[in-house]
Amino acid sequence: MPSYKELTFNGETYPLNPSVQSDVKNGKIKGVGIISDDFSEYTGIKF
């Protein structure tokens, strides 16, 4: 099941493999996640 992962900075780096990190608990984050694998010049949110 897809989920957000909690990546903890150790002072130098973030974990290399997020898939084995703890899931973010429900209610800890709020908002809308926008995930895209198209990083072209014309993607994103205009404001």
N, CA and C atoms as a LAMMPS dump frame, in Angstrom:
ITEM: TIMESTEP
0
ITEM: NUMBER OF ATOMS
141
ITEM: BOX BOUNDS ff ff ff
-5.0000000000000000e+02 5.0000000000000000e+02
-5.0000000000000000e+02 5.0000000000000000e+02
-5.0000000000000000e+02 5.0000000000000000e+02
ITEM: ATOMS id mol type element x y z
1 1 1 N 0.841 -1.169 0
2 1 2 C 0 0 0
3 1 3 C 0.899 1.249 0
4 2 1 N 0.665 2.2 -0.894
5 2 2 C 1.471 3.423 -0.94
6 2 3 C 1.301 4.245 0.331
7 3 1 N 2.36 4.897 0.731
8 3 2 C 2.302 5.765 1.91
9 3 3 C 3.445 6.764 1.869
10 4 1 N 3.301 7.816 2.657
11 4 2 C 4.406 8.748 2.84
12 4 3 C 5.361 8.144 3.859
13 5 1 N 6.641 8.394 3.688
14 5 2 C 7.664 7.878 4.6
15 5 3 C 8.307 9.032 5.361
16 6 1 N 8.701 8.766 6.591
17 6 2 C 9.369 9.771 7.401
18 6 3 C 10.879 9.595 7.248
19 7 1 N 11.528 10.6 6.653
20 7 2 C 12.97 10.543 6.423
21 7 3 C 13.639 11.497 7.404
22 8 1 N 14.443 10.964 8.288
23 8 2 C 15.093 11.754 9.325
24 8 3 C 16.516 12.09 8.908
25 9 1 N 16.836 13.377 8.938
26 9 2 C 18.184 13.86 8.614
27 9 3 C 19.081 13.595 9.807
28 10 1 N 20.23 12.962 9.586
29 10 2 C 21.133 12.616 10.693
30 10 3 C 22.242 13.641 10.91
31 11 1 N 22.098 14.804 10.296
32 11 2 C 23.128 15.833 10.399
33 11 3 C 24.022 15.893 9.171
34 12 1 N 24.012 14.826 8.387
35 12 2 C 24.824 14.777 7.175
36 12 3 C 24.016 14.361 5.948
37 13 1 N 23.183 13.351 6.096
38 13 2 C 22.424 12.821 4.962
39 13 3 C 21.042 12.354 5.407
40 14 1 N 20.215 12.048 4.413
41 14 2 C 18.939 11.384 4.64
42 14 3 C 19.124 9.9 4.331
43 15 1 N 18.231 9.034 4.806
44 15 2 C 18.353 7.599 4.499
45 15 3 C 18.379 7.356 2.992
46 16 1 N 19.166 6.382 2.571
47 16 2 C 19.3 6.069 1.15
48 16 3 C 18.115 5.279 0.606
49 17 1 N 17.429 4.521 1.449
50 17 2 C 16.336 3.677 0.991
51 17 3 C 15.05 4.021 1.743
52 18 1 N 14.25 4.959 1.232
53 18 2 C 13.029 5.364 1.934
54 18 3 C 12.019 4.237 2.107
55 19 1 N 12.052 3.217 1.254
56 19 2 C 11.039 2.163 1.33
57 19 3 C 11.096 1.375 2.633
58 20 1 N 12.217 1.384 3.336
59 20 2 C 12.324 0.645 4.599
60 20 3 C 12.15 1.557 5.815
61 21 1 N 11.852 2.834 5.601
62 21 2 C 11.656 3.778 6.702
63 21 3 C 10.22 3.709 7.212
64 22 1 N 9.989 4.3 8.38
65 22 2 C 8.663 4.3 8.994
66 22 3 C 7.677 5.117 8.179
67 23 1 N 6.427 4.651 8.164
68 23 2 C 5.357 5.415 7.523
69 23 3 C 5.045 6.652 8.371
70 24 1 N 4.644 7.735 7.723
71 24 2 C 4.172 8.923 8.434
72 24 3 C 2.808 8.576 9.01
73 25 1 N 2.618 8.875 10.287
74 25 2 C 1.35 8.547 10.946
75 25 3 C 0.226 9.423 10.417
76 26 1 N -0.98 8.854 10.342
77 26 2 C -2.153 9.608 9.908
78 26 3 C -2.335 10.84 10.772
79 27 1 N -2.656 11.957 10.127
80 27 2 C -2.895 13.201 10.839
81 27 3 C -1.654 14.029 11.086
82 28 1 N -0.467 13.49 10.797
83 28 2 C 0.767 14.235 11.045
84 28 3 C 1.037 15.28 9.968
85 29 1 N 0.595 15.016 8.739
86 29 2 C 0.755 15.984 7.667
87 29 3 C -0.614 16.305 7.085
88 30 1 N -0.747 17.511 6.582
89 30 2 C -2.002 17.93 5.966
90 30 3 C -1.687 18.579 4.634
91 31 1 N -2.604 18.486 3.699
92 31 2 C -2.418 19.12 2.407
93 31 3 C -2.664 18.152 1.284
94 32 1 N -2.239 18.531 0.122
95 32 2 C -2.418 17.732 -1.077
96 32 3 C -1.044 17.368 -1.611
97 33 1 N -0.806 16.102 -1.831
98 33 2 C 0.447 15.661 -2.43
99 33 3 C 0.31 15.604 -3.934
100 34 1 N 1.249 16.217 -4.639
101 34 2 C 1.247 16.187 -6.095
102 34 3 C 2.495 15.427 -6.52
103 35 1 N 2.282 14.309 -7.171
104 35 2 C 3.392 13.45 -7.568
105 35 3 C 3.416 13.376 -9.086
106 36 1 N 4.582 13.608 -9.671
107 36 2 C 4.691 13.602 -11.118
108 36 3 C 6.026 13.003 -11.533
109 37 1 N 6.002 12.234 -12.587
110 37 2 C 7.259 11.732 -13.134
111 37 3 C 7.596 12.449 -14.44
112 38 1 N 6.883 13.547 -14.704
113 38 2 C 7.127 14.346 -15.905
114 38 3 C 7.729 15.684 -15.479
115 39 1 N 9.031 15.788 -15.541
116 39 2 C 9.717 16.987 -15.095
117 39 3 C 10.068 17.918 -16.251
118 40 1 N 9.128 18.07 -17.167
119 40 2 C 9.374 18.939 -18.301
120 40 3 C 9.282 20.402 -17.889
121 41 1 N 9.661 21.271 -18.755
122 41 2 C 9.682 22.696 -18.487
123 41 3 C 8.3 23.26 -18.195
124 42 1 N 7.253 22.629 -18.691
125 42 2 C 5.902 23.2 -18.6
126 42 3 C 5.004 22.508 -17.572
127 43 1 N 5.575 21.809 -16.608
128 43 2 C 4.762 21.182 -15.564
129 43 3 C 4.874 21.993 -14.28
130 44 1 N 3.964 21.757 -13.409
131 44 2 C 4.007 22.44 -12.128
132 44 3 C 2.792 23.306 -11.921
133 45 1 N 2.839 24.106 -10.891
134 45 2 C 1.725 24.968 -10.523
135 45 3 C 2.108 26.401 -10.812
136 46 1 N 1.28 27.09 -11.587
137 46 2 C 1.532 28.492 -11.898
138 46 3 C 0.829 29.358 -10.876
139 47 1 N 1.495 30.395 -10.415
140 47 2 C 0.884 31.333 -9.483
141 47 3 C 1.421 32.713 -9.69
